[in-house]
Amino acid sequence: MSRVARKTAAPLSELIRTWLKSEHLTAGLNTQRIFAAWDAASGAGRYTVRRYFRDGRLYITVDSSVVRSQLSFQRDALVEKINALLAADELFTRDDARVGLVKELILK
């Protein structure tokens, strides 16, 4: 049985990020983290029918016109809340070119 030489110690969070990048899973994971942040920030997860993220824009389809109207007044605050939740999330990769922070929220 041969022994594997240990080069340097690394935190587990760094190893997980490296593995996610090497397997090209960061874009999908970032998208799921953005959708989870939407649910947490808005409180309208149960009214949300569709979610779509592309080019910094988060498209949300809500099945209630009343909820959509209330959320439209809070649009800028929601974007800030979502980005704050993502900044605190250790699994969110900020340097992914395809999926980054939310720049605009579009409600339908």
Stockholm file with secondary structure:
# STOCKHOLM 1.0

chainA/1-108         MSRVARKTAAPLSELIRTWLKSEHLTAGLNTQRIFAAWDAASGAGRYTVRRYFRDGRLYITVDSSVVRSQLSFQRDALVEKINALLAADELFTRDDARVGLVKELILK
#=GR chainA/1-108 SS CCCCCCCCCCCHHHHHHHHHHHTTCHHHHHHHHHHHHHHHHHSCGGGEEEEEEETTEEEEEESCHHHHHHHHHTHHHHHHHHHHHHHHCTTCCTTCSSSCCCCEEEEC
#=GC SS_cons         CCCCCCCCCCCHHHHHHHHHHHTTCHHHHHHHHHHHHHHHHHSCGGGEEEEEEETTEEEEEESCHHHHHHHHHTHHHHHHHHHHHHHHCTTCCTTCSSSCCCCEEEEC
//
